[in-house]
Amino acid sequence: MNKKLLCAVLIMFAATQAYAQAASKPVTLTFGHIFAPETLAGKGGYKFVDILKAKSGGNMNVIYKPGSALGDERAHIEQVTTGTIDLMATGDGMIAANAPDFAVMTMPFVFRNADHAMNVRAGDIGRRMNDAMLKNSGVRIMGWQNIGARQLTSNKPVNKLADLKGLKMRLPDVKWWIKAWEKPGVSVATVAFNELYLALQTGTVDAQENPADFIKGQKFYEVQKYLMLTNHVQNINGWYMNEQKFQSLSAEQKKWLTESIQEAALWVTEQAKTADVEATRFLGAEGKMQIIRPDLQGLQALLKNLPKEVGGDAAQKLYDEIQTVK
């Protein structure tokens, strides 16, 4: 073997060994979110931890902090952006904060149903949104999960559109949600999710909106009388990861992580199909809430020009594009 060939072989061997060592070096990720451990999102987090540990043979482990242990949603978004934590799951707050050109997707009544919402995110619009997220904040979208449609709860009944006028409702600090609910006359309060139970209990706010599973898991039925089945937002959670941390992983670790998130997210999405029904039954029977199916006729007419009002022509164009997705 000549010297040049020997040198090449040694270089290749060294590179292979370096890769093997990098791939085998154990990694511990920090993962947090605001949702209670008992909720579907909370259970999905535990599912992810177990899947990743098994798939990696213990090479990858997770410090899991659900239930606002690391702060409110805004704190989590900041932490994953700066790399203080590696991974988080949340709703539309991340899109509003770090991909504002796509914020029309956070507007109530944008999607026809859960399948429509997921298909939009899985297609070209979702790819473009991931590119924007990476560019704007260094955060990668790792996957999506449906945790159920959002419903309205209140301490006064809402049977028709006019009943919303003057209702003091807690909403996430997401501009599109706030603007949409202000159209029929709702008085909006932005209360941190981990402070919401107390705000409802003390009457600081009269109402809130979340999936039935969350309403059950957070025990809001203890401080709310009425459950209105509005289905106003298809509540799709994103899994978000600090890009620098993601790129520090070996190819094998990236594969394990991506597959584990996708499997956990699929499990959550499948569970959500029955969780909504079971949670709604619980809230009406054991939770002693009165269930109402309100007639909100006229709301779509109020909202039809909202994309352009809030986001201009580009937002209206994206809204129209969303409607063409099957």
RODO-2510 file (C-alpha; in nm, 4 decimals, decimal comma):
residues 326
     n   res          X          Y          Z
     1     m     0,0000     0,0000     0,0000
     2     n     0,1484     0,3352    -0,1035
     3     k     0,1745     0,6242     0,1369
     4     k    -0,1076     0,8277    -0,0217
     5     l    -0,3522     0,5377    -0,0035
     6     l    -0,2497     0,4557     0,3525
     7     c    -0,3015     0,8199     0,4513
     8     a    -0,6483     0,8225     0,2958
     9     v    -0,7440     0,5001     0,4748
    10     l    -0,6254     0,6392     0,8082
    11     i    -0,8208     0,9618     0,7567
    12     m    -1,1370     0,7694     0,6734
    13     f    -1,0863     0,5447     0,9762
    14     a    -1,0363     0,8463     1,2029
    15     a    -1,3509     1,0126     1,0670
    16     t    -1,5516     0,6949     1,1175
    17     q    -1,4286     0,6612     1,4722
    18     a    -1,5059     1,0254     1,5457
    19     y    -1,8595     0,9817     1,4129
    20     a    -1,9111     0,6657     1,6154
    21     q    -1,7908     0,8372     1,9303
    22     a    -2,0193     1,1381     1,8660
    23     a    -2,3166     0,9114     1,8003
    24     s    -2,2571     0,7119     2,1156
    25     k    -2,2036     1,0085     2,3455
    26     p    -2,5096     1,0253     2,5740
    27     v    -2,7306     1,3338     2,5445
    28     t    -2,9835     1,4735     2,7911
    29     l    -3,2452     1,7163     2,6618
    30     t    -3,4600     1,9558     2,8645
    31     f    -3,8239     1,9590     2,7548
    32     g    -4,0985     2,1750     2,9038
    33     h    -4,4465     2,3125     2,8458
    34     i    -4,7318     2,4826     3,0313
    35     f    -4,9835     2,1987     3,0225
    36     a    -5,0781     1,9946     3,3285
    37     p    -4,9369     1,6380     3,3398
    38     e    -5,2935     1,4990     3,3445
    39     t    -5,3874     1,6594     3,0125
    40     l    -5,3461     1,4840     2,6805
    41     a    -5,0472     1,7051     2,5962
    42     g    -4,8936     1,6212     2,9324
    43     k    -4,9370     1,2484     2,8785
    44     g    -4,7957     1,2834     2,5285
    45     g    -4,4811     1,4289     2,6802
    46     y    -4,4310     1,1233     2,8987
    47     k    -4,4942     0,9050     2,5944
    48     f    -4,2201     1,0898     2,4052
    49     v    -3,9714     1,0499     2,6917
    50     d    -4,0290     0,6738     2,7019
    51     i    -4,0146     0,6286     2,3238
    52     l    -3,6893     0,8232     2,2899
    53     k    -3,5196     0,6362     2,5728
    54     a    -3,6173     0,3000     2,4234
    55     k    -3,5367     0,3940     2,0649
    56     s    -3,1919     0,5260     2,1567
    57     g    -3,1136     0,2444     2,3972
    58     g    -3,0672     0,4992     2,6746
    59     n    -2,8303     0,7126     2,4664
    60     m    -3,0818     1,0003     2,4775
    61     n    -3,2701     1,1005     2,7905
    62     v    -3,5064     1,3843     2,8753
    63     i    -3,5561     1,6098     3,1750
    64     y    -3,9316     1,6655     3,1409
    65     k    -4,0915     1,9714     3,3036
    66     p    -4,4671     1,9939     3,2324
    67     g    -4,7285     2,2077     3,4076
    68     s    -4,5562     2,5505     3,3839
    69     a    -4,2663     2,4318     3,6012
    70     l    -4,0370     2,6522     3,3900
    71     g    -4,2706     2,9517     3,3641
    72     d    -4,5541     3,0658     3,1389
    73     e    -4,5768     3,0203     2,7623
    74     r    -4,3804     3,3352     2,6859
    75     a    -4,0996     3,2210     2,9166
    76     h    -4,0841     2,8820     2,7416
    77     i    -4,0683     3,0474     2,3990
    78     e    -3,7828     3,2688     2,5142
    79     q    -3,5991     2,9765     2,6744
    80     v    -3,6133     2,7522     2,3673
    81     t    -3,5116     3,0452     2,1468
    82     t    -3,2068     3,1243     2,3604
    83     g    -3,1217     2,7569     2,4180
    84     t    -3,1870     2,7619     2,7942
    85     i    -3,4121     2,4642     2,7251
    86     d    -3,3870     2,2385     2,4217
    87     l    -3,7442     2,1500     2,3374
    88     m    -4,0979     2,2706     2,4056
    89     a    -4,4547     2,2060     2,2941
    90     t    -4,7078     2,4848     2,2651
    91     g    -4,9930     2,6252     2,0624
    92     d    -5,0155     2,9318     1,8439
    93     g    -4,8064     3,1582     2,0657
    94     m    -4,4859     3,0442     1,8950
    95     i    -4,6226     3,1204     1,5483
    96     a    -4,7390     3,4650     1,6569
    97     a    -4,4034     3,5436     1,8196
    98     n    -4,1564     3,4014     1,5697
    99     a    -4,3363     3,3547     1,2358
   100     p    -4,5668     3,6604     1,2258
   101     d    -4,6166     3,6379     0,8489
   102     f    -4,8102     3,3165     0,9175
   103     a    -5,0069     3,4458     1,2167
   104     v    -5,3362     3,4358     1,0245
   105     m    -5,3220     3,0609     1,0961
   106     t    -5,3890     3,1421     1,4621
   107     m    -5,7207     3,3128     1,3862
   108     p    -6,0368     3,1414     1,5142
   109     f    -6,2583     2,9746     1,2523
   110     v    -5,9782     2,9628     0,9898
   111     f    -5,9835     2,5836     0,9504
   112     r    -6,2797     2,3702     0,8521
   113     n    -6,1792     2,0837     1,0816
   114     a    -5,8776     1,9148     1,2405
   115     d    -5,7743     1,7335     0,9213
   116     h    -5,7695     2,0617     0,7311
   117     a    -5,5520     2,2245     0,9991
   118     m    -5,3034     1,9365     0,9979
   119     n    -5,2896     1,9165     0,6173
   120     v    -5,2030     2,2868     0,5924
   121     r    -4,9133     2,2395     0,8346
   122     a    -4,7922     1,9243     0,6598
   123     g    -4,7798     2,0904     0,3187
   124     d    -4,6047     2,3798     0,1491
   125     i    -4,7424     2,6401     0,3905
   126     g    -4,5995     2,4476     0,6842
   127     r    -4,2609     2,4155     0,5106
   128     r    -4,2464     2,7885     0,4482
   129     m    -4,3413     2,8564     0,8079
   130     n    -4,0575     2,6340     0,9330
   131     d    -3,8124     2,8235     0,7104
   132     a    -3,9358     3,1527     0,8591
   133     m    -3,9076     3,0188     1,2134
   134     l    -3,5479     2,9081     1,1564
   135     k    -3,4550     3,2409     1,0016
   136     n    -3,6293     3,4602     1,2587
   137     s    -3,5530     3,2786     1,5833
   138     g    -3,3316     2,9750     1,5302
   139     v    -3,6150     2,7412     1,6295
   140     r    -3,7057     2,4296     1,4316
   141     i    -4,0552     2,2849     1,4006
   142     m    -4,0187     1,9165     1,4882
   143     g    -4,3786     1,8005     1,4552
   144     w    -4,7476     1,8725     1,5029
   145     q    -5,0197     1,7173     1,7156
   146     n    -5,3914     1,7814     1,7420
   147     i    -5,5081     1,8088     2,1022
   148     g    -5,8717     1,8846     2,0294
   149     a    -6,0949     2,1728     1,9299
   150     r    -6,1166     2,4664     2,1688
   151     q    -6,4434     2,5300     2,3488
   152     l    -6,5747     2,8260     2,5487
   153     t    -6,6548     2,8109     2,9211
   154     s    -6,8210     3,0852     3,1226
   155     n    -7,0135     3,1650     3,4384
   156     k    -7,3020     3,2930     3,2278
   157     p    -7,4672     3,1103     2,9378
   158     v    -7,3835     3,1961     2,5782
   159     n    -7,6646     3,0809     2,3531
   160     k    -7,6299     3,3274     2,0673
   161     l    -7,3869     3,5783     1,9221
   162     a    -7,5323     3,8714     2,1185
   163     d    -7,4535     3,6940     2,4483
   164     l    -7,0819     3,7428     2,3837
   165     k    -7,1084     4,1208     2,4152
   166     g    -6,9421     4,2389     2,7369
   167     l    -6,8184     3,8914     2,8351
   168     k    -6,4823     3,9251     3,0097
   169     m    -6,2792     3,6398     2,8659
   170     r    -5,9220     3,5291     2,9153
   171     l    -5,7316     3,4716     2,5937
   172     p    -5,3685     3,3930     2,5153
   173     d    -5,1697     3,6999     2,4181
   174     v    -5,2171     3,6279     2,0457
   175     k    -5,3295     3,9281     1,8408
   176     w    -5,5442     3,7360     1,5960
   177     w    -5,7432     3,5626     1,8696
   178     i    -5,7964     3,8883     2,0540
   179     k    -5,9100     4,0770     1,7428
   180     a    -6,1472     3,7977     1,6429
   181     w    -6,3233     3,7833     1,9799
   182     e    -6,3398     4,1617     2,0085
   183     k    -6,5527     4,1696     1,6909
   184     p    -6,8684     4,0404     1,8677
   185     g    -6,7959     4,2602     2,1726
   186     v    -6,5951     4,0345     2,4059
   187     s    -6,3859     4,2159     2,6684
   188     v    -6,0463     4,0444     2,6476
   189     a    -5,8056     3,9865     2,9375
   190     t    -5,4616     3,8315     2,8882
   191     v    -5,3977     3,6142     3,1940
   192     a    -5,1066     3,3689     3,2109
   193     f    -5,2272     3,0096     3,1719
   194     n    -5,0812     2,9052     3,5083
   195     e    -5,2789     3,1862     3,6753
   196     l    -5,6066     3,1175     3,4965
   197     y    -5,7752     2,8950     3,7576
   198     l    -5,7356     3,1632     4,0249
   199     a    -5,8541     3,4361     3,7868
   200     l    -6,1729     3,2386     3,7160
   201     q    -6,2204     3,1549     4,0834
   202     t    -6,1937     3,5172     4,1951
   203     g    -6,3998     3,6568     3,9088
   204     t    -6,1099     3,8490     3,7573
   205     v    -6,2360     3,7001     3,4306
   206     d    -6,5756     3,5447     3,3528
   207     a    -6,4747     3,3052     3,0798
   208     q    -6,1946     3,1177     2,9033
   209     e    -6,1502     2,8810     2,6080
   210     n    -5,9561     2,5555     2,5784
   211     p    -6,0051     2,1968     2,4575
   212     a    -6,2400     1,9888     2,6723
   213     d    -5,9510     1,7695     2,7839
   214     f    -5,7658     2,0743     2,9157
   215     i    -6,0782     2,2078     3,0870
   216     k    -6,1029     1,8741     3,2640
   217     g    -5,7308     1,8387     3,3373
   218     q    -5,6969     2,1923     3,4754
   219     k    -6,0231     2,1450     3,6753
   220     f    -6,1780     2,4609     3,5365
   221     y    -6,5165     2,2932     3,5860
   222     e    -6,4752     2,3699     3,9562
   223     v    -6,4957     2,7443     3,8823
   224     q    -6,7079     2,7574     3,5631
   225     k    -7,0784     2,6790     3,5147
   226     y    -7,1306     2,6558     3,1391
   227     l    -6,9530     2,4764     2,8546
   228     m    -7,0258     2,6116     2,5067
   229     l    -6,9308     2,3763     2,2213
   230     t    -6,7967     2,6371     1,9791
   231     n    -6,5113     2,4416     1,8110
   232     h    -6,3661     2,7812     1,7227
   233     v    -5,9991     2,6770     1,6992
   234     q    -5,8523     2,3441     1,5930
   235     n    -5,5938     2,3301     1,8691
   236     i    -5,2767     2,2100     1,6963
   237     n    -4,9668     2,2014     1,9151
   238     g    -4,6233     2,2312     1,7648
   239     w    -4,3067     2,0647     1,8954
   240     y    -4,0259     2,3189     1,8758
   241     m    -3,6513     2,2735     1,9229
   242     n    -3,3543     2,5047     1,9484
   243     e    -3,1813     2,4707     1,6109
   244     q    -2,8282     2,4970     1,7479
   245     k    -2,8970     2,2084     1,9842
   246     f    -3,0541     2,0045     1,7054
   247     q    -2,7507     2,0526     1,4821
   248     s    -2,5187     1,9472     1,7664
   249     l    -2,6685     1,5973     1,7570
   250     s    -2,5318     1,3152     1,5475
   251     a    -2,7285     1,1986     1,2434
   252     e    -2,8429     0,8936     1,4368
   253     q    -2,9571     1,1006     1,7337
   254     k    -3,1484     1,3360     1,5047
   255     k    -3,3249     1,0346     1,3563
   256     w    -3,4147     0,8909     1,6977
   257     l    -3,5410     1,2268     1,8189
   258     t    -3,7451     1,3077     1,5094
   259     e    -3,9063     0,9642     1,5000
   260     s    -3,9855     0,9759     1,8727
   261     i    -4,1564     1,3133     1,8449
   262     q    -4,3557     1,2015     1,5421
   263     e    -4,4688     0,8831     1,7159
   264     a    -4,5677     1,0670     2,0339
   265     a    -4,7477     1,3370     1,8339
   266     l    -4,9386     1,0739     1,6355
   267     w    -5,0379     0,9031     1,9614
   268     v    -5,1693     1,2344     2,0989
   269     t    -5,3607     1,3070     1,7774
   270     e    -5,5235     0,9624     1,7808
   271     q    -5,6084     0,9915     2,1505
   272     a    -5,7640     1,3347     2,0934
   273     k    -6,0362     1,1778     1,8793
   274     t    -6,1876     1,0060     2,1823
   275     a    -6,0535     1,2353     2,4559
   276     d    -6,2804     1,5216     2,3478
   277     v    -6,5887     1,3023     2,3677
   278     e    -6,4926     1,1528     2,7046
   279     a    -6,3908     1,4873     2,8559
   280     t    -6,7104     1,6549     2,7378
   281     r    -6,9150     1,3754     2,8926
   282     f    -6,7219     1,4107     3,2193
   283     l    -6,7659     1,7886     3,2283
   284     g    -7,1405     1,7586     3,1783
   285     a    -7,2000     1,4684     3,4173
   286     e    -6,9361     1,4543     3,6889
   287     g    -6,8134     1,8124     3,6392
   288     k    -7,1728     1,9395     3,6677
   289     m    -7,1370     2,1909     3,3849
   290     q    -7,4314     2,2793     3,1655
   291     i    -7,3459     2,2036     2,8036
   292     i    -7,4710     2,4467     2,5403
   293     r    -7,4476     2,4314     2,1621
   294     p    -7,4662     2,8023     2,0786
   295     d    -7,5971     2,9486     1,7557
   296     l    -7,3246     3,1919     1,6486
   297     q    -7,4857     3,2782     1,3177
   298     g    -7,3429     3,6034     1,1875
   299     l    -6,9950     3,5558     1,3323
   300     q    -6,8368     3,4593     1,0005
   301     a    -6,9700     3,7793     0,8472
   302     l    -6,8049     3,9770     1,1262
   303     l    -6,4713     3,8022     1,0672
   304     k    -6,4584     3,7940     0,6855
   305     n    -6,2404     4,1050     0,6508
   306     l    -6,0285     4,0429     0,9607
   307     p    -5,7218     3,8970     0,7802
   308     k    -5,6788     4,2129     0,5749
   309     e    -5,7609     4,4415     0,8699
   310     v    -5,4987     4,2846     1,0944
   311     g    -5,2318     4,1667     0,8527
   312     g    -5,2908     4,3485     0,5247
   313     d    -5,3063     4,2046     0,1742
   314     a    -5,0428     3,9357     0,2445
   315     a    -5,2474     3,7940     0,5317
   316     q    -5,5618     3,7912     0,3192
   317     k    -5,3715     3,6119     0,0413
   318     l    -5,2456     3,3454     0,2850
   319     y    -5,5949     3,3070     0,4317
   320     d    -5,7315     3,2479     0,0817
   321     e    -5,4520     2,9971     0,0109
   322     i    -5,5350     2,8085     0,3299
   323     q    -5,8951     2,7709     0,2143
   324     t    -5,7810     2,5932    -0,1062
   325     v    -5,6008     2,3160     0,0880
   326     k    -5,8043     1,9963     0,1032
***
